[in-house]
């Protein structure tokens, strides 16, 4: 499940405003929270991709990719 486009647009709007004129403390807090949501979304998507990866050996046997310990 990816992050809603409207929330990504808000992150970008806050980034533009931060460069142009600076942010209020409330906007900085909102930006920090949105960034955390975005990072969590990226991690979930990456985990889902990794969970669907199989290694195939020379004989054609499929082995599910295991987490690194």
Number of C-alpha atoms within 10 A of each C-alpha: 8 11 14 10 9 9 14 15 11 14 19 13 12 18 15 13 13 15 9 9 8 13 16 10 9 9 14 15 12 15 20 13 12 17 15 12 16 18 12 14 16 15 12 14 14 11 11 12 10 14 13 9 13 13 11 11 9 6 6 8 9 12 11 12 12 11 7 4 3
